[in-house]
């Protein structure tokens, strides 16, 4: 007869990783005594959720030891999620067979609401399906988003999924920013004086000040010189202030720019990442 030793079944592991325990089979004679030197064949499914032994083999043969136990080499899940599926242990000429129930854990993220439109300053929600294959997750799952437009943020509810999670839905909220200056999204106030003219005006104001304090002083009374000097300094101050204000205004929060954006949503659990995309149009 062929009997199990109580280890190796059931088991779960993440896709493309090794199962923690080897598969063991015990061979006994009619008197329930262990038999040494019997060849045991371990066989995994040839397609679908399955795995391989070293050398990318789905079938290996192992000889029993003095205790009548045959221990398989390391068995590694393939890249297909699902299960439980059976890996079998058999002995030629003996009817008995052991089934080892194994599962490959995988997950997927997909968008239920794939495309939405929002006015800059608004917030909208995308519904996502979190689907687990083969049972439940073996590690916590976190969510993130990439390729967001400027001045936009995303949050998730729940923020993450704990170990042992099964298929569920997740909500991603996308918040856009309004134009703080009250202008159309993506447009800011710009300083209208060309830089070359600003520089020329500043130089002219400086010349006025210098003339009021130097050669011009020879022909103009003191009171007039003082007034001209004050006017020159006032002109320079106004030009400098205009430049600073113009630059500061131009750097104000202009809101989320209008356009259509493809946002990537990523779910990460252990070493596995899955992504999906949604489309956001900002008006």
C-alpha positions as CSV (number, residue, x, y, z in Angstrom):
1,X,0.0,0.0,0.0
2,X,1.0,3.7,-0.3
3,X,0.1,6.0,2.5
4,X,0.7,9.7,3.3
5,X,3.0,10.8,6.1
6,X,0.9,13.9,7.1
7,X,3.1,16.6,5.5
8,X,2.9,18.3,2.2
9,X,-0.9,18.7,1.9
10,X,-2.7,21.0,1.7
11,X,-0.4,23.9,0.9
12,X,-0.5,27.3,-0.7
13,X,2.2,29.5,-2.1
14,X,2.4,32.6,-4.3
15,X,2.9,32.0,-8.0
16,X,6.4,31.3,-9.1
17,X,7.6,30.5,-5.6
18,X,8.5,27.2,-4.0
19,X,6.1,25.4,-1.6
20,X,7.4,25.4,2.0
21,X,7.1,21.6,2.6
22,X,8.2,18.7,0.5
23,X,5.8,16.0,-0.6
24,X,6.2,12.7,1.3
25,X,4.8,9.2,0.7
26,X,5.2,6.1,2.8
27,X,5.2,2.6,1.2
28,X,4.2,-0.4,3.4
29,X,3.7,-4.1,2.8
30,X,0.7,-6.1,3.6
31,X,1.8,-6.3,7.2
32,X,2.1,-2.5,7.5
33,X,5.8,-2.7,7.5
34,X,7.8,0.1,5.7
35,X,9.4,-1.1,2.5
36,X,12.9,0.1,1.5
37,X,14.0,0.8,-2.1
38,X,10.6,1.2,-3.7
39,X,10.3,3.7,-6.5
40,X,7.6,6.4,-6.0
41,X,6.4,8.6,-8.9
42,X,5.3,12.2,-8.1
43,X,3.2,13.7,-10.9
44,X,2.0,17.3,-11.3
45,X,-0.7,18.5,-13.8
46,X,0.8,19.3,-17.2
47,X,-1.2,22.5,-17.8
48,X,-3.1,25.2,-15.9
49,X,-2.3,25.9,-12.3
50,X,0.5,23.6,-11.4
51,X,4.2,23.6,-10.8
52,X,7.5,21.9,-11.5
53,X,10.3,20.0,-9.8
54,X,13.9,20.9,-10.4
55,X,14.8,20.8,-14.1
56,X,11.3,22.1,-15.0
57,X,10.0,18.6,-14.7
58,X,6.3,17.7,-13.9
59,X,7.2,14.1,-13.0
60,X,10.0,12.8,-10.8
61,X,10.8,9.4,-9.3
62,X,12.1,8.9,-5.7
63,X,13.2,5.7,-3.9
64,X,12.0,5.0,-0.4
65,X,14.4,5.1,2.5
66,X,14.7,2.6,5.4
67,X,11.5,4.1,6.9
68,X,9.6,3.4,3.7
69,X,9.4,7.2,3.0
70,X,9.9,8.9,-0.4
71,X,10.4,12.6,-0.2
72,X,10.0,14.7,-3.3
73,X,12.5,17.4,-4.3
74,X,11.4,21.1,-4.0
75,X,8.1,21.8,-5.9
76,X,7.7,25.3,-7.3
77,X,4.4,26.8,-8.3
78,X,4.1,28.0,-11.9
79,X,2.9,31.4,-13.0
80,X,-0.8,30.5,-13.2
81,X,-3.0,31.2,-10.2
82,X,-5.6,28.7,-9.1
83,X,-6.3,25.5,-7.1
84,X,-6.5,23.4,-5.3
85,X,-5.0,21.0,-7.8
86,X,-3.6,17.6,-7.2
87,X,0.0,16.4,-7.4
88,X,-0.1,12.6,-7.1
89,X,2.3,10.0,-5.6
90,X,2.0,6.4,-7.0
91,X,3.9,3.1,-7.1
92,X,3.8,0.8,-10.1
93,X,1.7,-2.2,-9.4
94,X,0.0,-0.8,-6.3
95,X,-3.5,0.6,-6.6
96,X,-3.2,3.1,-3.8
97,X,-2.4,6.7,-4.6
98,X,-1.8,9.9,-2.6
99,X,-3.3,13.3,-3.7
100,X,-1.5,16.4,-2.5
101,X,-3.9,19.4,-2.7
102,X,-1.9,22.5,-3.7
103,X,-2.9,26.1,-4.6
104,X,-1.0,28.8,-6.5
105,X,-2.1,32.2,-5.1
106,X,-2.3,35.1,-7.6
107,X,-4.4,38.3,-7.8
108,X,-5.6,40.8,-10.3
109,X,-6.8,44.4,-10.3
110,X,-9.3,45.7,-12.9
111,X,-11.4,48.8,-13.3
112,X,-15.2,48.7,-13.2
113,X,-15.4,52.5,-14.0
114,X,-12.7,53.0,-16.5
115,X,-13.3,56.6,-17.8
116,X,-14.6,59.7,-16.0
117,X,-14.7,63.5,-16.5
118,X,-14.3,66.1,-13.7
119,X,-14.1,69.9,-13.5
120,X,-10.8,71.1,-12.0
121,X,-11.3,71.3,-8.2
122,X,-13.6,68.3,-8.2
123,X,-13.2,64.8,-6.8
124,X,-14.5,61.6,-8.3
125,X,-14.4,57.8,-7.5
126,X,-13.3,54.9,-9.5
127,X,-14.5,51.4,-8.5
128,X,-11.8,48.6,-8.9
129,X,-12.2,44.8,-8.6
130,X,-9.6,43.1,-6.5
131,X,-9.7,39.4,-7.6
132,X,-7.8,36.6,-5.8
133,X,-7.1,33.3,-7.5
134,X,-6.3,30.1,-5.7
135,X,-7.7,31.0,-2.2
136,X,-6.6,34.0,-0.2
137,X,-3.6,36.3,-0.2
138,X,-0.5,35.3,1.7
139,X,0.8,38.9,2.2
140,X,-0.8,42.3,2.7
141,X,-1.7,44.1,-0.5
142,X,-1.0,47.8,-1.0
143,X,-2.4,50.2,-3.7
144,X,-0.8,53.1,-5.5
145,X,-1.4,55.2,-8.6
146,X,1.0,56.7,-11.1
147,X,0.9,59.2,-14.0
148,X,-1.5,61.6,-12.2
149,X,-1.8,65.1,-13.7
150,X,-0.2,68.0,-11.9
151,X,-1.9,69.1,-8.6
152,X,-3.9,65.8,-8.3
153,X,-3.8,63.2,-5.7
154,X,-5.4,59.7,-5.2
155,X,-6.5,57.8,-2.1
156,X,-7.9,54.2,-1.7
157,X,-10.6,52.7,0.4
158,X,-9.6,50.4,1.9
159,X,-6.0,51.8,1.9
160,X,-4.7,48.2,1.8
161,X,-5.9,44.6,2.0
162,X,-4.6,42.4,4.9
163,X,-3.1,38.9,4.6
164,X,-5.9,36.4,4.0
165,X,-7.9,38.7,1.8
166,X,-10.2,37.3,-0.9
167,X,-12.0,38.9,-3.9
168,X,-13.4,42.3,-3.1
169,X,-13.9,45.8,-4.4
170,X,-11.7,48.9,-3.8
171,X,-12.6,52.5,-4.3
172,X,-10.0,55.0,-5.7
173,X,-10.8,58.6,-5.1
174,X,-9.0,61.2,-7.4
175,X,-9.0,64.8,-6.2
176,X,-8.1,67.6,-8.6
177,X,-7.2,71.2,-7.7
178,X,-9.1,74.4,-8.6
179,X,-7.4,77.5,-9.9
180,X,-6.8,79.6,-6.8
181,X,-6.8,82.8,-8.9
182,X,-10.2,82.1,-10.3
183,X,-8.9,81.8,-13.8
184,X,-9.6,79.0,-16.3
185,X,-7.8,75.8,-15.3
186,X,-4.2,75.7,-16.5
187,X,-3.9,79.5,-17.1
188,X,-2.1,81.9,-14.8
189,X,-1.6,85.7,-14.7
190,X,1.5,86.6,-16.6
191,X,3.6,89.7,-16.4
192,X,2.9,91.6,-19.6
193,X,6.1,93.7,-19.9
194,X,8.8,91.9,-22.0
195,X,12.0,91.3,-20.0
196,X,14.0,93.6,-22.4
197,X,11.7,96.5,-21.8
198,X,11.8,96.0,-18.0
199,X,15.6,96.1,-18.1
200,X,15.6,99.2,-20.2
201,X,13.2,101.0,-17.9
202,X,15.3,100.0,-14.9
203,X,18.4,101.4,-16.5
204,X,16.6,104.6,-17.5
205,X,15.4,105.1,-13.9
206,X,19.0,104.6,-12.7
207,X,20.3,107.2,-15.1
208,X,17.7,109.7,-13.9
209,X,18.9,109.2,-10.4
210,X,22.5,109.6,-11.3
211,X,21.9,112.7,-13.4
212,X,20.0,114.3,-10.5
213,X,23.0,113.9,-8.3
214,X,25.9,114.7,-10.7
215,X,26.2,116.9,-13.8
216,X,22.6,117.8,-13.8
217,X,23.2,119.5,-10.5
218,X,25.3,122.2,-12.1
219,X,22.4,123.8,-13.9
220,X,19.4,123.0,-11.8
221,X,18.5,124.4,-8.4
222,X,18.9,122.1,-5.3
223,X,15.1,121.8,-4.8
224,X,14.5,120.6,-8.4
225,X,17.4,118.2,-8.2
226,X,15.9,116.6,-5.1
227,X,12.4,116.3,-6.8
228,X,13.9,114.6,-9.9
229,X,15.9,112.3,-7.8
230,X,12.8,111.2,-5.9
231,X,10.9,110.7,-9.1
232,X,13.7,108.5,-10.5
233,X,13.8,106.4,-7.3
234,X,10.1,106.0,-7.3
235,X,10.0,104.9,-10.9
236,X,12.7,102.3,-10.2
237,X,10.8,101.1,-7.2
238,X,7.6,100.7,-9.1
239,X,9.3,98.8,-11.9
240,X,11.0,96.4,-9.5
241,X,7.7,95.9,-7.5
242,X,5.9,95.1,-10.8
243,X,8.4,92.5,-11.8
244,X,8.2,90.8,-8.4
245,X,4.4,90.8,-8.3
246,X,4.2,89.6,-11.9
247,X,6.5,86.6,-11.2
248,X,4.8,85.8,-7.9
249,X,1.4,85.8,-9.6
250,X,2.6,83.7,-12.4
251,X,3.7,81.1,-9.9
252,X,0.3,80.9,-8.1
253,X,-1.7,77.7,-8.0
254,X,-3.1,77.4,-11.5
255,X,-5.1,74.3,-10.8
256,X,-5.1,70.9,-12.4
257,X,-4.4,71.4,-16.1
258,X,-7.2,70.5,-18.5
259,X,-6.7,67.3,-20.6
260,X,-7.2,63.6,-20.7
261,X,-4.9,61.5,-18.6
262,X,-4.3,57.7,-18.3
263,X,-3.7,56.8,-14.7
264,X,-2.0,53.6,-13.8
265,X,-3.2,51.7,-10.7
266,X,-0.8,49.3,-9.1
267,X,-1.6,46.5,-6.5
268,X,1.4,45.0,-4.7
269,X,1.4,41.8,-2.6
270,X,4.8,40.4,-1.6
271,X,6.8,40.0,-4.8
272,X,3.8,40.2,-7.1
273,X,2.5,43.4,-8.8
274,X,-0.6,43.8,-10.9
275,X,-1.7,46.9,-12.7
276,X,-4.7,48.4,-14.5
277,X,-5.5,51.8,-16.0
278,X,-8.3,54.3,-15.9
279,X,-8.9,57.4,-17.9
280,X,-9.4,60.9,-16.3
281,X,-10.6,63.9,-18.3
282,X,-10.1,67.3,-16.6
283,X,-12.2,70.3,-17.8
